[in-house]
Amino acid sequence: MKTLGIGLAGARYGARMHLANYAKLPRDIVEVRGVCSRTKESGGALAREFRIGFATDDFDALLARKDIDAVDICVPPALHHEFAIRGADAGKHIIMEKPLTGYFGTAGDPEPIGTQVSRARMREGAGKNAEAVREAVRRNGVKFCYAENWIYAPPIEKMRRLIAASKGSILELRAEENHSGSNSVFSRDWKSTGGGALLRMGVHSVGACLHLKQWEGQLRLGKGIRPVSVLADTADLIHSSAARRAGEAGANRWISANPVDVENWANLIISFDDGSRGNIIVSDVGLGGLNTRVTAFMTDGVIKSNMTANDAIETYAPDASAFSGEYFTEKLETKAGWNRPSCDEDWFRGFAQEMEDFVGAIRENREPRSGIDLAVECVNAIYAAYLSAEKGSRVMID
């Protein structure tokens, strides 16, 4: 099989993470051959750093290259569905960072849309965007690889094997993610990201729960176990009176989350058609570095999966500068005191494995573990949750 040529759209954090994990694969299997970014300067700088032969600020120019078989989309979420459709129509396979899409406003919407536009309108718009991508992928016969790294993470992979070894059923999946705020300058505004912590972070937890129940159903019943409804609550905790009181006392300086019109905390319960539940909590107000966990409460056991803050390595330093030259883990506020640096963060969180699967799926003409259907289902579940939080009642998932 020929070497798979990749065209990268984006030049920031996500693009760099993808490049780092392509580099772990043999060069005769995959090669990044072009990069497109918002400015020629940023794309050119990335191309020089990673020795990529072509850089442009024109996405169509990237798509026109015959040596590029797949486009890897790492642009802000508001551009995701447009770039995916254009890529598919150009006959390119799609690799896309989460989330698939959302609602980012339309002409005439009052701003800020996060506080002015109804969640019912947003749900309809996000659903249309998601289905438009799925239709373009199917119409053009290309692969869609959805970069949901959690379902590739070794702890989740081991959870799958333990569930398979058991004869029991999952009664509850409890998933969480929290840290002290996003790296992205776009994360504060709904029109840029399509939502707050629930979409930006919760898409991981929702995706993991949907995947595990779908997989359990195929394993036990020969068909997937589907989500039927959600009950949710969301909040902007950093602008609460509790946070203001702490600020006045000088006790609120570590949390970087500062939303304009998005939530930074969310809790939702997904009901599945076998009567089981998924319980998800996400937060941008959690200190101590990135925390990501999934627990399966089964009829014959409990399985706890921890993808961060593992104790294979532990450090102590009274001064934060003691280990200043070495990376510890994402979102960690200080290296002082006791800490648990990750040995290989990308591998332990599934980034390396997802890229290997995506490249293999395209080269071997098979579906990846994480594909277009999971991407669409995550959007549908999350926007149903946004509507539930607005209404204060349970919402059925279409």
BELGIBEL-V327942 format. One record per residue. N is the residue number from 1. RES is the residue in three letters. SS is DSSP state (hx for helix, st for strand, lp for the rest). PSI is psi in radians with two decimals (999 if undefined). OMEGA is omega in radians with two decimals (* if undefined). Layout:
BEGIN
n: [N | N]
res: [RES | RES]
ss: [SS | SS]
psi: [PSI | PSI]
omega: [OMEGA | OMEGA]
END
This chain:
BEGIN
n: [1 | 2 | 3 | 4 | 5 | 6 | 7 | 8 | 9 | 10 | 11 | 12 | 13 | 14 | 15 | 16 | 17 | 18 | 19 | 20 | 21 | 22 | 23 | 24 | 25 | 26 | 27 | 28 | 29 | 30 | 31 | 32 | 33 | 34 | 35 | 36 | 37 | 38 | 39 | 40 | 41 | 42 | 43 | 44 | 45 | 46 | 47 | 48 | 49 | 50 | 51 | 52 | 53 | 54 | 55 | 56 | 57 | 58 | 59 | 60 | 61 | 62 | 63 | 64 | 65 | 66 | 67 | 68 | 69 | 70 | 71 | 72 | 73 | 74 | 75 | 76 | 77 | 78 | 79 | 80 | 81 | 82 | 83 | 84 | 85 | 86 | 87 | 88 | 89 | 90 | 91 | 92 | 93 | 94 | 95 | 96 | 97 | 98 | 99 | 100 | 101 | 102 | 103 | 104 | 105 | 106 | 107 | 108 | 109 | 110 | 111 | 112 | 113 | 114 | 115 | 116 | 117 | 118 | 119 | 120 | 121 | 122 | 123 | 124 | 125 | 126 | 127 | 128 | 129 | 130 | 131 | 132 | 133 | 134 | 135 | 136 | 137 | 138 | 139 | 140 | 141 | 142 | 143 | 144 | 145 | 146 | 147 | 148 | 149 | 150 | 151 | 152 | 153 | 154 | 155 | 156 | 157 | 158 | 159 | 160 | 161 | 162 | 163 | 164 | 165 | 166 | 167 | 168 | 169 | 170 | 171 | 172 | 173 | 174 | 175 | 176 | 177 | 178 | 179 | 180 | 181 | 182 | 183 | 184 | 185 | 186 | 187 | 188 | 189 | 190 | 191 | 192 | 193 | 194 | 195 | 196 | 197 | 198 | 199 | 200 | 201 | 202 | 203 | 204 | 205 | 206 | 207 | 208 | 209 | 210 | 211 | 212 | 213 | 214 | 215 | 216 | 217 | 218 | 219 | 220 | 221 | 222 | 223 | 224 | 225 | 226 | 227 | 228 | 229 | 230 | 231 | 232 | 233 | 234 | 235 | 236 | 237 | 238 | 239 | 240 | 241 | 242 | 243 | 244 | 245 | 246 | 247 | 248 | 249 | 250 | 251 | 252 | 253 | 254 | 255 | 256 | 257 | 258 | 259 | 260 | 261 | 262 | 263 | 264 | 265 | 266 | 267 | 268 | 269 | 270 | 271 | 272 | 273 | 274 | 275 | 276 | 277 | 278 | 279 | 280 | 281 | 282 | 283 | 284 | 285 | 286 | 287 | 288 | 289 | 290 | 291 | 292 | 293 | 294 | 295 | 296 | 297 | 298 | 299 | 300 | 301 | 302 | 303 | 304 | 305 | 306 | 307 | 308 | 309 | 310 | 311 | 312 | 313 | 314 | 315 | 316 | 317 | 318 | 319 | 320 | 321 | 322 | 323 | 324 | 325 | 326 | 327 | 328 | 329 | 330 | 331 | 332 | 333 | 334 | 335 | 336 | 337 | 338 | 339 | 340 | 341 | 342 | 343 | 344 | 345 | 346 | 347 | 348 | 349 | 350 | 351 | 352 | 353 | 354 | 355 | 356 | 357 | 358 | 359 | 360 | 361 | 362 | 363 | 364 | 365 | 366 | 367 | 368 | 369 | 370 | 371 | 372 | 373 | 374 | 375 | 376 | 377 | 378 | 379 | 380 | 381 | 382 | 383 | 384 | 385 | 386 | 387 | 388 | 389 | 390 | 391 | 392 | 393 | 394 | 395 | 396 | 397 | 398]
res: [MET | LYS | THR | LEU | GLY | ILE | GLY | LEU | ALA | GLY | ALA | ARG | TYR | GLY | ALA | ARG | MET | HIS | LEU | ALA | ASN | TYR | ALA | LYS | LEU | PRO | ARG | ASP | ILE | VAL | GLU | VAL | ARG | GLY | VAL | CYS | SER | ARG | THR | LYS | GLU | SER | GLY | GLY | ALA | LEU | ALA | ARG | GLU | PHE | ARG | ILE | GLY | PHE | ALA | THR | ASP | ASP | PHE | ASP | ALA | LEU | LEU | ALA | ARG | LYS | ASP | ILE | ASP | ALA | VAL | ASP | ILE | CYS | VAL | PRO | PRO | ALA | LEU | HIS | HIS | GLU | PHE | ALA | ILE | ARG | GLY | ALA | ASP | ALA | GLY | LYS | HIS | ILE | ILE | MET | GLU | LYS | PRO | LEU | THR | GLY | TYR | PHE | GLY | THR | ALA | GLY | ASP | PRO | GLU | PRO | ILE | GLY | THR | GLN | VAL | SER | ARG | ALA | ARG | MET | ARG | GLU | GLY | ALA | GLY | LYS | ASN | ALA | GLU | ALA | VAL | ARG | GLU | ALA | VAL | ARG | ARG | ASN | GLY | VAL | LYS | PHE | CYS | TYR | ALA | GLU | ASN | TRP | ILE | TYR | ALA | PRO | PRO | ILE | GLU | LYS | MET | ARG | ARG | LEU | ILE | ALA | ALA | SER | LYS | GLY | SER | ILE | LEU | GLU | LEU | ARG | ALA | GLU | GLU | ASN | HIS | SER | GLY | SER | ASN | SER | VAL | PHE | SER | ARG | ASP | TRP | LYS | SER | THR | GLY | GLY | GLY | ALA | LEU | LEU | ARG | MET | GLY | VAL | HIS | SER | VAL | GLY | ALA | CYS | LEU | HIS | LEU | LYS | GLN | TRP | GLU | GLY | GLN | LEU | ARG | LEU | GLY | LYS | GLY | ILE | ARG | PRO | VAL | SER | VAL | LEU | ALA | ASP | THR | ALA | ASP | LEU | ILE | HIS | SER | SER | ALA | ALA | ARG | ARG | ALA | GLY | GLU | ALA | GLY | ALA | ASN | ARG | TRP | ILE | SER | ALA | ASN | PRO | VAL | ASP | VAL | GLU | ASN | TRP | ALA | ASN | LEU | ILE | ILE | SER | PHE | ASP | ASP | GLY | SER | ARG | GLY | ASN | ILE | ILE | VAL | SER | ASP | VAL | GLY | LEU | GLY | GLY | LEU | ASN | THR | ARG | VAL | THR | ALA | PHE | MET | THR | ASP | GLY | VAL | ILE | LYS | SER | ASN | MET | THR | ALA | ASN | ASP | ALA | ILE | GLU | THR | TYR | ALA | PRO | ASP | ALA | SER | ALA | PHE | SER | GLY | GLU | TYR | PHE | THR | GLU | LYS | LEU | GLU | THR | LYS | ALA | GLY | TRP | ASN | ARG | PRO | SER | CYS | ASP | GLU | ASP | TRP | PHE | ARG | GLY | PHE | ALA | GLN | GLU | MET | GLU | ASP | PHE | VAL | GLY | ALA | ILE | ARG | GLU | ASN | ARG | GLU | PRO | ARG | SER | GLY | ILE | ASP | LEU | ALA | VAL | GLU | CYS | VAL | ASN | ALA | ILE | TYR | ALA | ALA | TYR | LEU | SER | ALA | GLU | LYS | GLY | SER | ARG | VAL | MET | ILE | ASP]
ss: [lp | lp | lp | st | st | st | st | st | st | lp | lp | lp | hx | hx | hx | hx | hx | hx | hx | hx | hx | hx | lp | lp | lp | lp | lp | lp | lp | st | st | st | st | st | st | st | lp | lp | lp | hx | hx | hx | hx | hx | hx | hx | hx | hx | hx | hx | lp | lp | lp | lp | st | st | lp | lp | hx | hx | hx | hx | hx | hx | lp | lp | lp | lp | lp | st | st | st | st | lp | lp | lp | hx | hx | hx | hx | hx | hx | hx | hx | hx | hx | hx | hx | hx | lp | lp | lp | st | st | st | st | st | lp | lp | lp | lp | lp | lp | lp | lp | lp | lp | lp | lp | lp | lp | lp | hx | hx | hx | hx | lp | lp | hx | hx | hx | hx | hx | hx | hx | hx | hx | hx | hx | hx | hx | hx | hx | hx | hx | hx | hx | hx | hx | hx | lp | lp | lp | st | st | st | st | lp | hx | hx | hx | hx | lp | hx | hx | hx | hx | hx | hx | hx | hx | hx | hx | hx | hx | lp | lp | lp | lp | st | st | st | st | st | st | st | st | st | lp | lp | lp | lp | lp | lp | hx | hx | hx | hx | lp | hx | hx | hx | hx | lp | lp | lp | hx | hx | hx | hx | lp | hx | hx | hx | hx | hx | hx | hx | hx | hx | hx | hx | hx | hx | hx | hx | hx | hx | hx | hx | hx | lp | lp | lp | lp | lp | st | st | st | st | st | st | st | st | st | lp | hx | hx | hx | lp | hx | hx | hx | hx | hx | hx | hx | hx | lp | lp | lp | lp | lp | lp | lp | lp | lp | lp | lp | lp | lp | lp | lp | lp | st | st | st | st | st | st | st | st | lp | lp | lp | lp | st | st | st | st | st | st | st | lp | lp | lp | lp | lp | lp | lp | st | st | st | st | st | st | st | st | lp | lp | st | st | st | st | st | st | lp | lp | lp | lp | lp | lp | lp | lp | st | st | st | lp | lp | hx | hx | hx | hx | lp | lp | lp | lp | lp | lp | lp | lp | lp | lp | lp | lp | lp | st | st | st | lp | lp | lp | lp | lp | hx | hx | hx | hx | lp | lp | hx | hx | hx | hx | hx | hx | hx | hx | hx | hx | hx | hx | hx | hx | lp | lp | lp | lp | lp | lp | lp | hx | hx | hx | hx | hx | hx | hx | hx | hx | hx | hx | hx | hx | hx | hx | hx | hx | hx | hx | hx | lp | lp | lp | st | st | lp | lp]
psi: [2.54 | 2.83 | 2.32 | 2.15 | 2.24 | 2.38 | 2.17 | 2.20 | 1.95 | 2.66 | 0.34 | -2.54 | -0.91 | -0.72 | -0.76 | -0.68 | -0.72 | -0.76 | -0.73 | -0.58 | -0.42 | -0.63 | -0.32 | -0.18 | 2.67 | 2.42 | -0.45 | -0.08 | -0.76 | 2.51 | 2.24 | 2.05 | -0.09 | 2.70 | 2.41 | 2.31 | 3.03 | -0.58 | 2.64 | -0.55 | -0.85 | -0.72 | -0.71 | -0.69 | -0.76 | -0.72 | -0.73 | -0.72 | -0.69 | 0.18 | 0.86 | 2.33 | -0.24 | 2.31 | 2.47 | 2.85 | 0.26 | 1.89 | -0.63 | -0.61 | -0.64 | -0.78 | -0.47 | -0.27 | 2.21 | -0.32 | 0.05 | 2.08 | -0.49 | 2.52 | 2.36 | 1.96 | 1.90 | 0.61 | 2.97 | 2.60 | -0.54 | -0.32 | -0.11 | -0.96 | -0.63 | -0.84 | -0.66 | -0.77 | -0.78 | -0.70 | -0.80 | -0.73 | -0.41 | 0.05 | 0.28 | 2.45 | 2.70 | 2.25 | 2.21 | 2.33 | 2.67 | 2.75 | 2.90 | -0.88 | -2.95 | -2.76 | 2.20 | 0.20 | 2.64 | 2.93 | 2.30 | -0.16 | 2.34 | 2.60 | 2.66 | 2.38 | -0.45 | -0.44 | -0.16 | -0.34 | 2.37 | 2.58 | -0.47 | -0.77 | -0.73 | -0.75 | -0.76 | -0.79 | -0.76 | -0.71 | -0.70 | -0.73 | -0.79 | -0.79 | -0.56 | -0.66 | -0.81 | -0.73 | -0.71 | -0.70 | -0.81 | -0.68 | -0.64 | -0.05 | 0.61 | 2.82 | 2.52 | 2.09 | 1.97 | 2.02 | 1.15 | 1.59 | -0.44 | -0.69 | -0.09 | -0.18 | 2.40 | -0.69 | -0.64 | -0.64 | -0.74 | -0.66 | -0.76 | -0.78 | -0.65 | -0.70 | -0.74 | -0.63 | -0.44 | 2.78 | 0.00 | 3.13 | 2.59 | 2.07 | -0.62 | 2.36 | 2.22 | 1.98 | 2.50 | 2.66 | 2.33 | 2.61 | -2.99 | 0.21 | 2.66 | 2.67 | -0.35 | 2.36 | -0.29 | -0.15 | -0.22 | -0.35 | 2.32 | -0.67 | -0.33 | -0.63 | -0.24 | 0.19 | -3.09 | -2.36 | -0.60 | -0.75 | -0.85 | -0.72 | -0.75 | -0.36 | -0.53 | -0.92 | -0.76 | -0.80 | -0.73 | -0.77 | -0.80 | -0.76 | -0.83 | -0.66 | -0.66 | -0.81 | -0.74 | -0.73 | -0.76 | -0.69 | -0.81 | -0.61 | -0.19 | 0.12 | 2.69 | 2.63 | 2.13 | 2.60 | 2.45 | -0.45 | 2.86 | 2.65 | 2.14 | 2.79 | 2.49 | 2.78 | 2.73 | 1.59 | -0.48 | -0.31 | 0.36 | 2.89 | -0.53 | -0.76 | -0.68 | -0.69 | -0.72 | -0.66 | -0.72 | -0.47 | 0.03 | 0.44 | 0.54 | 1.23 | -0.04 | -0.46 | 2.14 | -0.26 | 2.25 | 1.23 | 2.64 | -0.97 | 0.48 | 2.83 | 2.67 | 0.26 | 2.45 | 2.59 | 2.25 | 2.64 | 2.15 | 2.24 | 2.28 | 2.84 | -0.06 | 0.18 | -0.07 | 3.03 | 2.62 | 2.19 | 2.02 | 2.31 | 2.29 | 2.62 | 2.44 | 0.28 | 0.57 | 1.99 | 2.83 | 0.22 | 3.07 | 2.31 | 2.06 | 2.15 | 2.58 | 2.29 | 2.31 | 2.01 | 1.94 | 2.95 | -0.35 | 0.37 | 3.05 | 2.37 | 2.11 | 2.21 | 2.09 | 1.98 | -0.14 | 2.97 | 0.68 | 2.71 | 0.48 | -0.59 | 2.33 | 2.46 | 2.72 | 2.36 | 2.22 | -0.41 | 2.26 | -0.38 | -0.11 | -0.69 | 0.61 | -0.43 | -0.03 | 2.38 | 2.43 | -1.26 | 2.79 | 2.44 | 0.18 | 2.24 | -0.61 | 2.61 | 0.10 | 2.74 | -2.79 | 2.37 | 2.87 | 1.48 | 2.52 | 2.39 | -0.75 | 1.50 | -0.77 | -0.73 | -0.80 | -0.43 | 0.05 | 0.07 | -0.75 | -0.72 | -0.63 | -0.69 | -0.70 | -0.74 | -0.74 | -0.82 | -0.75 | -0.71 | -0.74 | -0.79 | -0.60 | 0.04 | 0.90 | 2.93 | 2.45 | 2.85 | -0.68 | 1.89 | -2.81 | -0.64 | -0.74 | -0.70 | -0.78 | -0.74 | -0.61 | -0.76 | -0.80 | -0.77 | -0.72 | -0.70 | -0.45 | -0.63 | -0.68 | -0.73 | -0.70 | -0.76 | -0.66 | -0.73 | -0.47 | 0.49 | 2.93 | 2.51 | 2.34 | 2.53 | 2.23 | 999]
omega: [-3.12 | 3.05 | -3.14 | 3.13 | -3.10 | 2.95 | -3.03 | 3.06 | -3.08 | -3.08 | -3.10 | -2.97 | -3.10 | 3.14 | 3.13 | 3.11 | 3.11 | 3.13 | -3.14 | -3.09 | 2.93 | -3.09 | 3.13 | 3.13 | 3.12 | -3.07 | 3.13 | 3.10 | -3.07 | 3.10 | 3.04 | -2.97 | 3.13 | 3.08 | 3.07 | 3.11 | -3.08 | 3.10 | 3.10 | -3.10 | -3.11 | 3.11 | 3.12 | 3.12 | 3.12 | -3.14 | 3.13 | -3.11 | -3.07 | 3.08 | 3.08 | -2.95 | -3.04 | 3.09 | -3.10 | 2.96 | -3.11 | -3.10 | 3.11 | 3.10 | 3.07 | -3.12 | -3.08 | -3.09 | -3.11 | 3.14 | 3.11 | -3.10 | -3.07 | 3.04 | 3.13 | -2.97 | 3.14 | 3.12 | 3.09 | -3.03 | -3.11 | 3.13 | -2.98 | -3.01 | 3.11 | -3.13 | 3.13 | 3.14 | 3.12 | 3.11 | 3.14 | 3.13 | 3.06 | 3.11 | -3.13 | 2.96 | -3.03 | 2.90 | -3.02 | 3.00 | 3.10 | -0.18 | 3.10 | -3.10 | 3.10 | 3.04 | -3.03 | 3.12 | 3.04 | -3.11 | 3.12 | 3.09 | 3.01 | 3.14 | 0.00 | -2.97 | -3.12 | 3.11 | -3.01 | -3.07 | -3.10 | 3.13 | 3.08 | 3.09 | 3.12 | -3.13 | 3.13 | -3.13 | 3.13 | 3.12 | 3.11 | 3.10 | -3.11 | -3.13 | 3.11 | 3.08 | -3.14 | -3.13 | 3.14 | 3.12 | -3.12 | -3.12 | -3.07 | 3.08 | 3.13 | 3.07 | 3.04 | -3.09 | -3.03 | -2.97 | 3.01 | -2.99 | -3.08 | -3.04 | 3.03 | -3.07 | -3.14 | 3.10 | 3.10 | 3.08 | 3.10 | 3.07 | 3.11 | -3.12 | 3.10 | 3.08 | 3.13 | 3.14 | 3.14 | 2.99 | -3.02 | 3.11 | 3.03 | 3.07 | 3.10 | 2.91 | -3.13 | -3.06 | 3.14 | 2.97 | 3.04 | 3.01 | -2.97 | 3.07 | -3.07 | 3.01 | -2.96 | 3.06 | -3.12 | -2.96 | -3.05 | -2.96 | 3.14 | -3.07 | 3.11 | -3.00 | 3.14 | -3.13 | -3.13 | -3.06 | -3.11 | 3.13 | -3.01 | 3.14 | -3.06 | 3.12 | 3.07 | -3.10 | 3.10 | -3.14 | 3.13 | -3.14 | 3.12 | 3.14 | -3.07 | 3.11 | 3.06 | -3.13 | 3.11 | 3.12 | 3.10 | -3.12 | -3.02 | -2.94 | -3.07 | 3.07 | -3.07 | 3.00 | -2.94 | 3.01 | -3.11 | -3.12 | 3.07 | 3.01 | -2.95 | 3.00 | 3.09 | -3.13 | 2.93 | -3.03 | -3.05 | 3.08 | 3.08 | 3.08 | 3.10 | -3.14 | 3.12 | 3.12 | 3.11 | 3.11 | 3.12 | 3.12 | -3.13 | -3.06 | -3.14 | -3.08 | -3.06 | -3.08 | -3.08 | 3.14 | 3.14 | -3.00 | 3.01 | -3.09 | 3.11 | 3.10 | 3.01 | 3.07 | 3.10 | 3.06 | 3.10 | 3.09 | 3.08 | 3.03 | 3.13 | -3.02 | 3.01 | 3.12 | 3.13 | -3.06 | 2.92 | -3.10 | -2.97 | 3.05 | 3.13 | -3.04 | 2.99 | -3.11 | -3.13 | 3.11 | 3.07 | -3.12 | -3.10 | 3.11 | 3.14 | -3.08 | 2.98 | 3.09 | 3.06 | 3.03 | -3.03 | 3.12 | -3.11 | 3.11 | 3.07 | 3.11 | 3.13 | -3.11 | -3.11 | -3.07 | 3.13 | 3.11 | 3.07 | -2.99 | 3.05 | 3.04 | 3.05 | 3.12 | 2.97 | 3.07 | 3.06 | -3.13 | -3.09 | -3.10 | -3.05 | -3.11 | -2.98 | -3.09 | -3.06 | 3.10 | 3.12 | -3.12 | -3.06 | 3.01 | 3.13 | -3.05 | -3.08 | 3.07 | 3.07 | 3.14 | 3.11 | 3.09 | 3.14 | 3.13 | 3.13 | 3.10 | 3.14 | -2.99 | -3.10 | 3.13 | -3.04 | 3.14 | 2.97 | -3.11 | -3.13 | -3.08 | -3.14 | 3.13 | 3.09 | 3.13 | -3.11 | 3.13 | 3.11 | -3.13 | -3.13 | -3.11 | -3.06 | 3.13 | 3.07 | 3.11 | 3.05 | 3.06 | -3.13 | -3.03 | -3.00 | -3.08 | 3.08 | -3.14 | -3.14 | -3.12 | 3.10 | 3.11 | -3.12 | -3.12 | -3.08 | 3.13 | 2.94 | 3.11 | 3.07 | 3.11 | 3.11 | -3.14 | 3.12 | -3.09 | -3.05 | -3.12 | -3.13 | 3.12 | 3.09 | 3.08 | -3.11 | *]
END
